[in-house]
Amino acid sequence: MSLRKLAATLCATAALVGGSLIGATSASAASSGPATAQLTCPYYYVCGQAANGSWFQYYDCDFEFQLPNLIGSGPLINNQTPGTVAKFYGKNHNLLFTSTAYDSRTVDWTPVWYVIAC
C-alpha cells in the first residue's frame, strides 16, 4: 500500500469517526475501467471523483481533509451555499485552485492532495 493511500485511509477513517465524511473509496484492483463522470453531490457539500473511482464528499469548514487516492480526471461539484469557496492544495500544501459554489467542472485530480471545503 502506498504511503499516500495509507495516509488517505487513516485520514478518511478519522473523518468518518468525526462524522464529517460521507464517503471516500478507491476502485478495486479488479476494476474493468475508469469511473463514470456522473457524480451526485448533496447541498452544502463539495464533492469529487477521479478516473480511478476514488471519490469524496466533504462539508466541514476550517478543516483540511487529505483526499483519497485520486488519480486521473473527473468531476468536481461544489454544491455548497452560493459563494462558498473550496480550496484545493498539492502535496506540499501549495494552493492549486479554488472553486466557488455553485461550480461543476472536470478536474485533473492527480496533483490534488488536500481540500478545505470552506
N, C-alpha and C positions, 0 to 999 in steps of 0.2 A: 504494500500500500504506500503510495507516495506521501511525502511529508505534507503536501498541500491538501490531499484528500483526507489524511488523518486529522489535520488541524481543522478542516471544514466540518468533519464529522463530529469532533469534540465541540466545536462552536455551535453547531446545529443542535446537538444534544443539550447543551447548556441553555440555549434559547428555548428549546421545547419545554424544558423543565420550568423555565420562567414564564411560559405561556405566550410568548410573543411571536413564535414561529408557527405558521400554519403548516408548512411542509417544505422539505427540501429532499431531493432524491437524486440518485445517479442512475443512469442507464446500466443495465447489467451487461456483462461481457458477451452474453448471448444475443444481444440486441441485433436486429437484422438491418438496421438503417437509422438515419437521422430522425429526430423527433419531428412531429408536425409543427407547423408555425402557429397553430392555434393555441391560445392561452387565455384563460379566464382570470380576471383579477377583481376581487371584491372591492367595493367602495372603501376608501381610507387606506388602501394598500398600494405598495409598489411591488411589481412582480416581473419576473423574467424567466426565460427558458433558453438554454443553449442547444446547439445541434446534437450534442451527445445525450440529451434527455434530462440533464440536471436542471433543476428549477428552484425558485424561491418565491416567497410571499412574505413581506415584512410590513409592519405598521408602526412600531415603536419609534418615537422621536429621540434625538440626542443619544443614540446608541450606535456604535459602529459594528455592523454584522460582517463576519467573514463569510463570503459566498461559498456555496458548494462548488465542486469541481466543474466549473462552467468552461466548456471547450466548444469553439465554433460560434457561428452567428445564430441569432434567434430573436424572438420578440421581447420588447421591453414595454410594459404598460405602467404608467404612473396614474393610478386612479384615486389619488388622494384628494383632499379638499382642493378646489381650484386655486392655483397659485402656489401650492406647496412644492418646495424644491427638494428633490432627492439628489445626493451627491455620490458619485462613483469613483473609486480610487484604485490605483495599481498596487502591485506587490510591495512597493516602498512607500505606500500611503500618499503617493502623488495624485492630485486631482486629475482625472481623465476627462470627465464630462459631467454635466448636470442635466436634470430632467425636471421641467416644471409641469405640474398637473394642470389639465389632463394632457397626457402625452402617450402616443403609441407609435413605435418605430422598431426597426431592426437594428441590432447592435452586435458587434463582434465582441463576444464575452471573454475570449481567451485572455486578454491582458487585465481583465477586471477581477479584483480580489476582494474588495470591500465595498459596502454601501452604508450610508447614513440615510435612512428613509426620509427624514425631515428634521 
